[in-house]
Amino acid sequence: MWFAALDPEGGGPWLAGLVRGLLEGRPAVLSLLGANPFPDGAPRYVRLAYYRYRFTTRAERSRTGAWWSRELTGYLTRPVSLADLSRHQR
């Protein structure tokens, strides 16, 4: 989903479809994520965030085992529910 950050409109209609699929708990959409982050059921809200990623230094990699470090830089959306999407699509 990194390419959504390149779109000044925020990802276009496919991103709304992705959010709807997550909120509905659709298996086909959840399978895009590798591991289901919502094993107990579909989330009530989804919020999309922007992060800045960088490779870790050797010291960080040795200490944490992580290849990447990330920093929250902002939000693309406020928390969104299925009801919000339905109102928006009218």
The first five atom37 places (N, CA, C, CB, O) and aatype in JSON, in Angstrom:
{
  "aatype": [12, 17, 13, 0, 0, 10, 3, 14, 6, 7, 7, 7, 14, 17, 10, 0, 7, 10, 19, 1, 7, 10, 10, 6, 7, 1, 14, 0, 19, 10, 15, 10, 10, 7, 0, 2, 14, 13, 14, 3, 7, 0, 14, 1, 18, 19, 1, 10, 0, 18, 18, 1, 18, 1, 13, 16, 16, 1, 0, 6, 1, 15, 1, 16, 7, 0, 17, 17, 15, 1, 6, 10, 16, 7, 18, 10, 16, 1, 14, 19, 15, 10, 0, 3, 10, 15, 1, 8, 5, 1],
  "atom_mask": [
    [1, 1, 1, 1, 1],
    [1, 1, 1, 1, 1],
    [1, 1, 1, 1, 1],
    [1, 1, 1, 1, 1],
    [1, 1, 1, 1, 1],
    [1, 1, 1, 1, 1],
    [1, 1, 1, 1, 1],
    [1, 1, 1, 1, 1],
    [1, 1, 1, 1, 1],
    [1, 1, 1, 0, 1],
    [1, 1, 1, 0, 1],
    [1, 1, 1, 0, 1],
    [1, 1, 1, 1, 1],
    [1, 1, 1, 1, 1],
    [1, 1, 1, 1, 1],
    [1, 1, 1, 1, 1],
    [1, 1, 1, 0, 1],
    [1, 1, 1, 1, 1],
    [1, 1, 1, 1, 1],
    [1, 1, 1, 1, 1],
    [1, 1, 1, 0, 1],
    [1, 1, 1, 1, 1],
    [1, 1, 1, 1, 1],
    [1, 1, 1, 1, 1],
    [1, 1, 1, 0, 1],
    [1, 1, 1, 1, 1],
    [1, 1, 1, 1, 1],
    [1, 1, 1, 1, 1],
    [1, 1, 1, 1, 1],
    [1, 1, 1, 1, 1],
    [1, 1, 1, 1, 1],
    [1, 1, 1, 1, 1],
    [1, 1, 1, 1, 1],
    [1, 1, 1, 0, 1],
    [1, 1, 1, 1, 1],
    [1, 1, 1, 1, 1],
    [1, 1, 1, 1, 1],
    [1, 1, 1, 1, 1],
    [1, 1, 1, 1, 1],
    [1, 1, 1, 1, 1],
    [1, 1, 1, 0, 1],
    [1, 1, 1, 1, 1],
    [1, 1, 1, 1, 1],
    [1, 1, 1, 1, 1],
    [1, 1, 1, 1, 1],
    [1, 1, 1, 1, 1],
    [1, 1, 1, 1, 1],
    [1, 1, 1, 1, 1],
    [1, 1, 1, 1, 1],
    [1, 1, 1, 1, 1],
    [1, 1, 1, 1, 1],
    [1, 1, 1, 1, 1],
    [1, 1, 1, 1, 1],
    [1, 1, 1, 1, 1],
    [1, 1, 1, 1, 1],
    [1, 1, 1, 1, 1],
    [1, 1, 1, 1, 1],
    [1, 1, 1, 1, 1],
    [1, 1, 1, 1, 1],
    [1, 1, 1, 1, 1],
    [1, 1, 1, 1, 1],
    [1, 1, 1, 1, 1],
    [1, 1, 1, 1, 1],
    [1, 1, 1, 1, 1],
    [1, 1, 1, 0, 1],
    [1, 1, 1, 1, 1],
    [1, 1, 1, 1, 1],
    [1, 1, 1, 1, 1],
    [1, 1, 1, 1, 1],
    [1, 1, 1, 1, 1],
    [1, 1, 1, 1, 1],
    [1, 1, 1, 1, 1],
    [1, 1, 1, 1, 1],
    [1, 1, 1, 0, 1],
    [1, 1, 1, 1, 1],
    [1, 1, 1, 1, 1],
    [1, 1, 1, 1, 1],
    [1, 1, 1, 1, 1],
    [1, 1, 1, 1, 1],
    [1, 1, 1, 1, 1],
    [1, 1, 1, 1, 1],
    [1, 1, 1, 1, 1],
    [1, 1, 1, 1, 1],
    [1, 1, 1, 1, 1],
    [1, 1, 1, 1, 1],
    [1, 1, 1, 1, 1],
    [1, 1, 1, 1, 1],
    [1, 1, 1, 1, 1],
    [1, 1, 1, 1, 1],
    [1, 1, 1, 1, 1]
  ],
  "atom_positions": [
    [[0.81, -1.19, 0.0], [0.0, 0.0, 0.0], [0.86, 1.26, 0.0], [-0.92, -0.01, 1.19], [0.33, 2.37, 0.08]],
    [[2.16, 1.09, -0.09], [3.07, 2.23, -0.09], [2.74, 3.22, -1.19], [4.5, 1.76, -0.23], [2.97, 4.42, -1.04]],
    [[2.21, 2.73, -2.3], [1.97, 3.61, -3.45], [0.8, 4.56, -3.21], [1.71, 2.79, -4.69], [0.66, 5.54, -3.93]],
    [[-0.06, 4.29, -2.21], [-1.14, 5.22, -1.89], [-0.57, 6.57, -1.45], [-2.06, 4.64, -0.78], [-1.18, 7.61, -1.68]],
    [[0.59, 6.54, -0.81], [1.21, 7.78, -0.35], [1.68, 8.64, -1.52], [2.39, 7.46, 0.55], [1.89, 9.84, -1.34]],
    [[1.84, 8.06, -2.69], [2.29, 8.82, -3.86], [1.15, 9.55, -4.55], [2.97, 7.9, -4.84], [1.39, 10.42, -5.39]],
    [[-0.08, 9.2, -4.22], [-1.26, 9.77, -4.87], [-1.76, 10.97, -4.07], [-2.37, 8.71, -5.02], [-2.17, 10.8, -2.92]],
    [[-1.75, 12.18, -4.64], [-2.23, 13.35, -3.9], [-3.69, 13.25, -3.5], [-2.02, 14.58, -4.72], [-4.13, 13.94, -2.57]],
    [[-4.46, 12.41, -4.17], [-5.87, 12.22, -3.82], [-6.05, 11.18, -2.72], [-6.67, 11.81, -5.05], [-7.17, 10.93, -2.28]],
    [[-4.97, 10.57, -2.28], [-5.06, 9.64, -1.17], [-5.36, 8.2, -1.55], [0.0, 0.0, 0.0], [-5.83, 7.45, -0.7]],
    [[-5.11, 7.79, -2.76], [-5.25, 6.38, -3.11], [-6.36, 6.04, -4.05], [0.0, 0.0, 0.0], [-6.35, 4.96, -4.65]],
    [[-7.32, 6.9, -4.22], [-8.39, 6.64, -5.18], [-9.4, 5.61, -4.71], [0.0, 0.0, 0.0], [-9.39, 5.21, -3.54]],
    [[-10.29, 5.18, -5.62], [-11.4, 4.3, -5.24], [-10.96, 2.93, -4.75], [-12.32, 4.13, -6.41], [-11.66, 2.32, -3.94]],
    [[-9.83, 2.43, -5.2], [-9.39, 1.11, -4.74], [-9.14, 1.12, -3.24], [-8.12, 0.68, -5.49], [-9.35, 0.1, -2.57]],
    [[-8.69, 2.27, -2.7], [-8.4, 2.34, -1.27], [-9.68, 2.27, -0.45], [-7.62, 3.62, -0.94], [-9.71, 1.65, 0.61]],
    [[-10.74, 2.92, -0.93], [-12.04, 2.82, -0.25], [-12.54, 1.38, -0.27], [-13.09, 3.76, -0.92], [-13.12, 0.91, 0.7]],
    [[-12.31, 0.68, -1.38], [-12.69, -0.73, -1.46], [-11.9, -1.59, -0.49], [0.0, 0.0, 0.0], [-12.44, -2.52, 0.1]],
    [[-10.63, -1.29, -0.33], [-9.8, -2.01, 0.63], [-10.3, -1.79, 2.05], [-8.33, -1.57, 0.51], [-10.45, -2.74, 2.82]],
    [[-10.57, -0.53, 2.39], [-11.07, -0.22, 3.73], [-12.41, -0.91, 3.97], [-11.22, 1.31, 3.92], [-12.62, -1.48, 5.04]],
    [[-13.31, -0.86, 3.0], [-14.6, -1.54, 3.14], [-14.39, -3.04, 3.36], [-15.49, -1.3, 1.89], [-15.03, -3.64, 4.22]],
    [[-13.5, -3.64, 2.59], [-13.22, -5.07, 2.74], [-12.69, -5.42, 4.12], [0.0, 0.0, 0.0], [-13.04, -6.45, 4.68]],
    [[-11.83, -4.55, 4.67], [-11.32, -4.78, 6.03], [-12.44, -4.68, 7.05], [-10.22, -3.77, 6.36], [-12.56, -5.51, 7.95]],
    [[-13.28, -3.64, 6.9], [-14.37, -3.44, 7.85], [-15.42, -4.53, 7.77], [-15.03, -2.09, 7.61], [-16.09, -4.83, 8.76]],
    [[-15.58, -5.13, 6.61], [-16.53, -6.24, 6.44], [-15.9, -7.59, 6.77], [-17.07, -6.26, 5.01], [-16.59, -8.6, 6.84]],
    [[-14.59, -7.6, 6.98], [-13.9, -8.85, 7.3], [-13.84, -9.83, 6.14], [0.0, 0.0, 0.0], [-13.83, -11.04, 6.36]],
    [[-13.81, -9.31, 4.91], [-13.78, -10.19, 3.73], [-12.46, -10.96, 3.66], [-13.98, -9.37, 2.44], [-11.39, -10.36, 3.64]],
    [[-12.53, -12.3, 3.61], [-11.31, -13.11, 3.57], [-10.39, -12.77, 2.4], [-11.68, -14.57, 3.48], [-9.17, -12.77, 2.57]],
    [[-10.93, -12.47, 1.23], [-10.09, -12.15, 0.07], [-9.27, -10.89, 0.32], [-10.96, -11.97, -1.19], [-8.12, -10.8, -0.11]],
    [[-9.84, -9.93, 1.02], [-9.13, -8.69, 1.32], [-8.12, -8.93, 2.44], [-10.12, -7.56, 1.72], [-6.98, -8.49, 2.35]],
    [[-8.54, -9.63, 3.48], [-7.63, -9.91, 4.59], [-6.42, -10.72, 4.15], [-8.37, -10.65, 5.69], [-5.34, -10.58, 4.71]],
    [[-6.6, -11.56, 3.14], [-5.48, -12.39, 2.67], [-4.38, -11.53, 2.02], [-5.98, -13.43, 1.67], [-3.25, -11.99, 1.88]],
    [[-4.71, -10.32, 1.61], [-3.71, -9.42, 1.04], [-2.69, -8.96, 2.09], [-4.39, -8.2, 0.42], [-1.6, -8.5, 1.74]],
    [[-3.04, -9.09, 3.36], [-2.2, -8.59, 4.43], [-1.19, -9.61, 4.94], [-3.05, -8.13, 5.56], [-0.36, -9.27, 5.79]],
    [[-1.23, -10.82, 4.46], [-0.3, -11.84, 4.92], [-0.81, -12.54, 6.16], [0.0, 0.0, 0.0], [-1.08, -13.74, 6.12]],
    [[-0.96, -11.82, 7.26], [-1.53, -12.35, 8.5], [-2.73, -11.49, 8.86], [-0.46, -12.37, 9.66], [-2.68, -10.27, 8.74]],
    [[-3.8, -12.12, 9.29], [-5.01, -11.4, 9.65], [-4.8, -10.63, 10.96], [-6.21, -12.37, 9.78], [-4.62, -11.25, 12.0]],
    [[-4.81, -9.29, 10.91], [-4.63, -8.52, 12.14], [-5.91, -8.45, 12.99], [-4.18, -7.11, 11.8], [-5.9, -7.87, 14.07]],
    [[-6.99, -9.05, 12.51], [-8.28, -9.0, 13.2], [-8.83, -10.41, 13.41], [-9.3, -8.14, 12.41], [-9.91, -10.72, 12.9]],
    [[-8.12, -11.29, 14.13], [-8.55, -12.69, 14.23], [-9.86, -12.88, 14.98], [-7.48, -13.49, 14.91], [-10.52, -13.91, 14.82]],
    [[-10.26, -11.9, 15.79], [-11.49, -12.03, 16.58], [-12.71, -11.44, 15.89], [-11.31, -11.38, 17.92], [-13.78, -11.38, 16.49]],
    [[-12.56, -10.99, 14.66], [-13.68, -10.4, 13.93], [-13.27, -9.09, 13.29], [0.0, 0.0, 0.0], [-12.24, -8.51, 13.62]],
    [[-14.11, -8.64, 12.38], [-13.82, -7.41, 11.65], [-13.73, -6.22, 12.6], [-14.91, -7.15, 10.58], [-14.44, -6.17, 13.61]],
    [[-12.85, -5.27, 12.3], [-12.75, -4.08, 13.14], [-13.97, -3.18, 12.98], [-11.47, -3.3, 12.82], [-14.63, -3.22, 11.94]],
    [[-14.25, -2.39, 13.99], [-15.35, -1.41, 13.89], [-14.89, -0.15, 13.16], [-15.88, -1.05, 15.28], [-15.68, 0.52, 12.5]],
    [[-13.61, 0.16, 13.29], [-13.04, 1.36, 12.67], [-11.69, 1.02, 12.05], [-12.9, 2.5, 13.71], [-10.99, 0.12, 12.52]],
    [[-11.34, 1.75, 11.0], [-10.02, 1.67, 10.38], [-9.53, 3.1, 10.18], [-10.06, 0.86, 9.01], [-10.28, 3.97, 9.75]],
    [[-8.26, 3.32, 10.48], [-7.64, 4.63, 10.22], [-6.35, 4.37, 9.45], [-7.35, 5.41, 11.57], [-5.58, 3.48, 9.8]],
    [[-6.13, 5.13, 8.41], [-4.95, 4.96, 7.56], [-3.89, 5.98, 7.96], [-5.32, 5.1, 6.07], [-4.16, 7.18, 8.05]],
    [[-2.69, 5.48, 8.19], [-1.59, 6.32, 8.66], [-0.45, 6.32, 7.66], [-1.1, 5.85, 10.04], [-0.24, 5.35, 6.93]],
    [[0.29, 7.42, 7.65], [1.52, 7.52, 6.87], [2.71, 7.3, 7.81], [1.63, 8.92, 6.16], [2.75, 7.83, 8.92]],
    [[3.66, 6.5, 7.37], [4.9, 6.29, 8.11], [6.09, 6.56, 7.2], [4.97, 4.85, 8.68], [6.03, 6.31, 5.99]],
    [[7.16, 7.06, 7.77], [8.43, 7.18, 7.06], [9.29, 5.99, 7.5], [9.16, 8.58, 7.37], [9.51, 5.78, 8.69]],
    [[9.75, 5.23, 6.52], [10.57, 4.05, 6.8], [12.02, 4.32, 6.45], [10.05, 2.83, 6.02], [12.33, 5.09, 5.54]],
    [[12.9, 3.68, 7.2], [14.33, 3.71, 6.88], [14.94, 2.38, 7.31], [15.04, 4.92, 7.57], [14.42, 1.71, 8.2]],
    [[16.05, 2.02, 6.68], [16.78, 0.85, 7.12], [17.37, 1.13, 8.5], [17.9, 0.47, 6.11], [17.76, 2.26, 8.79]],
    [[17.42, 0.12, 9.34], [18.08, 0.27, 10.63], [19.59, 0.28, 10.43], [17.65, -0.85, 11.6], [20.11, -0.21, 9.43]],
    [[20.26, 0.84, 11.41], [21.73, 0.79, 11.41], [22.16, -0.61, 11.84], [22.33, 1.89, 12.36], [21.35, -1.4, 12.31]],
    [[23.43, -0.9, 11.68], [23.93, -2.21, 12.13], [23.68, -2.4, 13.62], [25.43, -2.34, 11.84], [23.28, -3.48, 14.06]],
    [[23.91, -1.34, 14.39], [23.71, -1.43, 15.84], [22.24, -1.71, 16.17], [24.17, -0.13, 16.54], [21.94, -2.57, 17.0]],
    [[21.33, -1.0, 15.51], [19.9, -1.23, 15.74], [19.51, -2.64, 15.33], [19.05, -0.2, 14.97], [18.75, -3.31, 16.02]],
    [[20.03, -3.08, 14.19], [19.71, -4.42, 13.7], [20.21, -5.48, 14.69], [20.34, -4.66, 12.31], [19.5, -6.45, 14.97]],
    [[21.41, -5.31, 15.21], [21.95, -6.25, 16.19], [21.13, -6.26, 17.47], [23.41, -5.91, 16.51], [20.88, -7.31, 18.05]],
    [[20.71, -5.08, 17.9], [19.97, -4.95, 19.16], [18.53, -5.43, 19.04], [19.98, -3.5, 19.61], [18.03, -6.09, 19.95]],
    [[17.86, -5.11, 17.92], [16.42, -5.38, 17.81], [16.07, -6.52, 16.86], [15.71, -4.15, 17.37], [15.0, -7.12, 16.98]],
    [[16.95, -6.82, 15.92], [16.65, -7.81, 14.9], [15.83, -7.26, 13.75], [0.0, 0.0, 0.0], [15.54, -7.98, 12.79]],
    [[15.46, -5.99, 13.83], [14.6, -5.38, 12.8], [15.44, -4.84, 11.64], [13.76, -4.23, 13.41], [16.53, -4.3, 11.85]],
    [[14.93, -5.01, 10.44], [15.57, -4.45, 9.25], [15.13, -3.01, 9.0], [15.25, -5.31, 8.03], [15.85, -2.22, 8.38]],
    [[13.93, -2.67, 9.49], [13.33, -1.36, 9.22], [13.01, -0.65, 10.52], [12.06, -1.52, 8.36], [12.73, -1.28, 11.54]],
    [[13.05, 0.66, 10.46], [12.55, 1.5, 11.53], [11.51, 2.41, 10.9], [13.72, 2.34, 12.23], [11.66, 2.82, 9.74]],
    [[10.46, 2.72, 11.63], [9.44, 3.59, 11.04], [9.04, 4.68, 12.03], [8.21, 2.78, 10.63], [9.12, 4.51, 13.25]],
    [[8.6, 5.8, 11.46], [8.18, 6.95, 12.24], [6.83, 7.43, 11.7], [9.25, 8.1, 12.2], [6.7, 7.66, 10.49]],
    [[5.85, 7.57, 12.57], [4.54, 8.08, 12.17], [4.68, 9.52, 11.72], [3.51, 7.96, 13.34], [5.24, 10.35, 12.44]],
    [[4.17, 9.82, 10.52], [4.26, 11.19, 10.0], [2.9, 11.86, 9.84], [4.98, 11.19, 8.68], [2.84, 13.07, 9.64]],
    [[1.82, 11.1, 9.91], [0.49, 11.7, 9.79], [-0.56, 10.66, 9.44], [0.0, 0.0, 0.0], [-0.28, 9.46, 9.38]],
    [[-1.77, 11.15, 9.21], [-2.9, 10.27, 8.91], [-3.55, 10.68, 7.6], [-3.93, 10.3, 10.05], [-3.72, 11.86, 7.3]],
    [[-3.92, 9.68, 6.83], [-4.66, 9.9, 5.59], [-6.14, 10.07, 5.89], [-4.43, 8.75, 4.6], [-6.84, 10.82, 5.22]],
    [[-6.62, 9.35, 6.92], [-8.04, 9.41, 7.28], [-8.18, 9.51, 8.8], [-8.8, 8.18, 6.75], [-7.27, 9.17, 9.55]],
    [[-9.32, 9.96, 9.21], [-9.71, 9.82, 10.61], [-10.21, 8.38, 10.76], [-10.83, 10.88, 11.04], [-10.3, 7.68, 9.75]],
    [[-10.52, 7.91, 11.96], [-11.11, 6.57, 12.07], [-12.42, 6.5, 11.27], [-11.38, 6.21, 13.56], [-13.29, 7.36, 11.41]],
    [[-12.54, 5.47, 10.42], [-13.67, 5.32, 9.5], [-14.41, 4.03, 9.82], [-13.2, 5.33, 8.02], [-13.79, 3.0, 10.06]],
    [[-15.75, 4.09, 9.83], [-16.59, 2.91, 10.06], [-17.33, 2.56, 8.77], [-17.59, 3.15, 11.23], [-17.31, 3.33, 7.8]],
    [[-17.99, 1.41, 8.77], [-18.83, 1.04, 7.62], [-19.93, 2.07, 7.4], [-19.44, -0.36, 7.82], [-20.26, 2.4, 6.26]],
    [[-20.5, 2.57, 8.49], [-21.55, 3.59, 8.36], [-21.01, 4.85, 7.69], [-22.14, 3.94, 9.75], [-21.7, 5.46, 6.87]],
    [[-19.78, 5.24, 8.03], [-19.16, 6.41, 7.38], [-19.03, 6.19, 5.88], [-17.78, 6.69, 8.0], [-19.33, 7.09, 5.09]],
    [[-18.59, 5.0, 5.49], [-18.44, 4.71, 4.06], [-19.78, 4.74, 3.35], [-17.77, 3.34, 3.87], [-19.88, 5.24, 2.23]],
    [[-20.81, 4.2, 3.99], [-22.14, 4.19, 3.38], [-22.66, 5.61, 3.18], [-23.13, 3.39, 4.25], [-23.24, 5.92, 2.14]],
    [[-22.46, 6.48, 4.17], [-22.9, 7.88, 4.04], [-22.13, 8.58, 2.93], [-22.71, 8.63, 5.38], [-22.7, 9.38, 2.19]],
    [[-20.86, 8.29, 2.82], [-20.01, 8.95, 1.82], [-20.36, 8.53, 0.39], [-18.53, 8.64, 2.11], [-20.21, 9.32, -0.54]],
    [[-20.84, 7.31, 0.21], [-21.12, 6.8, -1.13], [-22.51, 7.15, -1.62], [-20.95, 5.31, -1.14], [-22.87, 6.77, -2.74]],
    [[-23.28, 7.84, -0.85], [-24.63, 8.23, -1.29], [-24.57, 9.36, -2.25], [-25.49, 8.61, -0.1], [-25.61, 9.82, -2.72]]
  ]
}
